[in-house]
Amino acid sequence: MGELKVGKTNIIGITGGVGAGKSTVLEYIKQNYNCRVILSDDVANDIKKKGYPAYDELVELLGREILGEDGEIDRKKMADAIFNNKNKLKKVNNILHPAVNTFIINIIESEKQSGKLDFVFVEAALLIENGYDKIADELWYVYASEEIRRKRLKKSRGYTDEKITDIFSKQLDDATFREHCQFTIDNSDSITSAAKQIDSRLSDWNKEPAT
């Protein structure tokens, strides 16, 4: 694990449980710092498009039934194809996770060589599990209390308590996040409060909208 330095492109991993508000935090960072934000979910969607290696592998695994009329992978059809099939899900993840990591690492290396940005922020639910501590200069944990996260998920996504409890049970606990991350943003309150914490951490950099 490195350390943040002025004059270099710093790599910061962002993680946290569902409902913690990672997207809100990253939007603030994106608007106020000279950086690039990479969302692993967006990358996962991109690499499933025609022309990328994951496309061919997924079609070979699941069949052409997962394709839409435009020849691209249809997300719903793909979800239906692996529904309640742990073996297929595992095989899909074995295709996607390495491909996502490789894609993100290539972006990071490109931005480092360019040297135009102060930061590259990488958001991924499995940041710790996928070994981003070996890639990033710092890992940041976006925290919100379980009560707040439940309220947010009910309001924004209409989730039931049962579904939320099931999701929480499959994610890392608070202690594990804190053990592996160098900085914790308490996002239980407003984005104004979270922004102050971020600005304090990055006090050596003047806030500057990304180009």
C-alpha positions in Angstrom: 0.0 0.0 0.0 1.4 3.4 -1.0 0.6 6.9 0.2 -1.0 9.9 -1.4 1.5 12.3 -2.9 1.2 15.6 -4.7 2.5 15.5 -8.3 1.5 11.9 -9.0 -1.7 10.2 -10.0 -3.0 8.6 -6.8 -5.1 5.5 -6.9 -7.9 5.3 -4.3 -10.3 2.4 -3.9 -13.8 3.2 -2.6 -15.9 0.5 -1.0 -18.7 0.0 1.6 -21.9 -1.8 2.1 -25.1 -1.3 0.0 -27.0 1.8 1.0 -23.9 3.5 2.4 -24.1 6.2 -0.3 -20.9 5.5 -2.3 -22.5 7.0 -5.4 -23.3 10.3 -3.7 -19.8 10.5 -2.2 -18.2 9.8 -5.6 -20.3 12.4 -7.4 -19.0 15.0 -4.9 -15.4 13.9 -5.5 -16.0 13.9 -9.3 -17.3 17.4 -9.3 -14.6 18.9 -7.0 -11.3 17.2 -7.7 -9.1 16.6 -10.7 -9.9 13.0 -11.0 -11.4 10.1 -12.9 -14.0 7.8 -11.3 -14.3 4.2 -12.4 -17.4 2.3 -11.4 -16.8 -1.5 -11.5 -20.5 -2.1 -12.3 -20.2 0.1 -15.4 -17.1 -1.7 -16.5 -18.9 -5.0 -16.0 -21.6 -3.8 -18.4 -19.1 -2.5 -20.9 -17.1 -5.7 -21.2 -20.2 -7.7 -21.9 -20.7 -5.7 -25.2 -20.0 -7.2 -28.6 -16.3 -6.9 -29.4 -15.0 -7.5 -25.9 -13.6 -11.0 -24.9 -16.2 -11.4 -22.1 -19.0 -11.2 -24.7 -17.8 -14.3 -26.6 -17.2 -16.3 -23.5 -20.6 -15.5 -22.0 -22.4 -16.4 -25.2 -20.5 -19.6 -25.5 -21.3 -20.5 -21.9 -25.0 -19.4 -21.8 -26.0 -19.7 -25.4 -27.4 -17.2 -28.0 -30.7 -17.2 -26.1 -29.2 -14.4 -23.9 -28.9 -12.0 -26.8 -31.4 -9.3 -27.7 -32.5 -8.3 -31.2 -29.5 -6.1 -31.6 -27.1 -8.9 -31.0 -26.0 -7.5 -27.6 -26.3 -9.4 -24.3 -29.7 -8.7 -22.8 -29.3 -8.2 -19.0 -32.7 -9.7 -18.1 -32.2 -12.8 -20.4 -28.7 -13.3 -18.9 -30.1 -13.1 -15.4 -32.9 -15.6 -16.3 -30.3 -18.0 -17.7 -28.3 -18.1 -14.4 -31.3 -17.8 -12.0 -31.0 -20.4 -9.2 -28.0 -22.1 -10.9 -25.0 -21.6 -8.7 -22.7 -23.5 -11.0 -23.5 -21.2 -14.0 -23.3 -18.1 -11.7 -19.9 -19.2 -10.6 -18.7 -19.7 -14.2 -20.1 -16.2 -15.1 -18.3 -14.6 -12.2 -15.1 -16.4 -13.2 -15.4 -14.8 -16.6 -16.4 -11.3 -15.5 -14.3 -10.6 -12.4 -10.9 -11.1 -14.0 -12.0 -9.2 -17.1 -13.3 -6.3 -15.0 -10.0 -6.2 -13.0 -7.9 -6.3 -16.2 -9.9 -3.5 -17.8 -9.6 -1.3 -14.7 -5.9 -1.9 -14.3 -5.4 -0.9 -17.9 -7.2 2.3 -17.3 -5.2 3.0 -14.2 -1.9 2.4 -16.0 -3.0 4.6 -18.8 -3.9 7.5 -16.5 -0.6 7.1 -14.5 1.4 7.4 -17.7 -0.6 10.4 -18.8 0.0 12.1 -15.5 -2.8 14.6 -16.0 -5.0 13.6 -13.0 -4.4 13.9 -9.3 -6.6 10.9 -8.6 -8.2 7.8 -10.0 -11.0 6.6 -7.8 -12.2 3.0 -8.3 -15.5 1.9 -6.8 -16.1 -1.8 -6.4 -18.2 -3.9 -4.0 -15.5 -6.6 -3.9 -12.6 -4.2 -3.7 -11.1 -5.9 -0.7 -11.9 -9.5 -1.9 -10.3 -8.8 -5.3 -7.0 -7.5 -3.8 -7.2 -3.8 -4.7 -5.0 -3.1 -1.7 -2.1 -4.2 -4.0 -3.2 -1.7 -6.7 -4.4 1.3 -4.8 -2.5 3.8 -2.7 -5.3 3.9 -0.3 -8.6 2.2 0.3 -11.5 4.3 1.6 -14.6 2.9 3.4 -17.9 4.7 3.0 -19.8 4.0 6.2 -23.4 4.5 7.3 -25.2 2.9 10.2 -27.3 -0.1 9.4 -30.5 1.8 10.4 -29.7 4.6 7.9 -28.8 2.1 5.2 -32.1 0.3 5.7 -34.1 3.5 5.4 -32.3 4.5 2.2 -32.8 1.1 0.6 -36.5 1.0 1.4 -37.0 4.6 0.1 -34.8 4.4 -3.0 -35.2 0.8 -4.1 -38.4 -0.3 -2.3 -36.6 -3.3 -0.7 -38.2 -5.2 2.1 -36.5 -5.8 5.5 -36.1 -9.5 4.6 -34.3 -8.7 1.3 -32.1 -6.1 3.0 -31.1 -8.5 5.7 -30.3 -11.1 3.1 -28.1 -8.6 1.2 -26.3 -7.5 4.4 -25.5 -11.1 5.3 -23.6 -11.6 2.1 -21.4 -8.5 2.5 -18.4 -7.8 4.6 -19.1 -6.6 8.1 -18.1 -3.2 9.5 -15.0 -4.5 11.3 -13.6 -6.1 8.2 -14.1 -2.9 6.1 -12.3 -0.9 8.8 -9.5 -3.4 9.1 -8.6 -3.2 5.5 -9.2 0.5 4.7 -7.0 3.4 5.6 -9.8 6.0 5.8 -13.4 5.9 6.8 -16.0 8.4 5.6 -19.0 8.5 7.9 -21.9 9.1 5.5 -24.7 8.6 8.0 -25.6 12.3 7.8 -25.6 14.8 4.9 -23.2 14.9 1.9 -22.0 18.2 3.4 -20.7 16.3 6.4 -19.1 13.7 4.2 -17.6 16.4 2.0 -15.8 18.0 5.0 -14.2 14.7 5.8 -13.0 14.2 2.2 -11.7 17.7 1.9 -9.8 17.3 5.2 -8.2 14.1 4.0 -7.2 15.7 0.7 -6.2 19.0 2.2 -3.0 19.1 0.2 -4.9 19.3 -3.0 -6.9 22.4 -4.0 -10.5 21.4 -4.9 -10.7 21.6 -8.7 -13.4 20.4 -11.0 -12.3 17.5 -13.2 -11.9 18.3 -16.9 
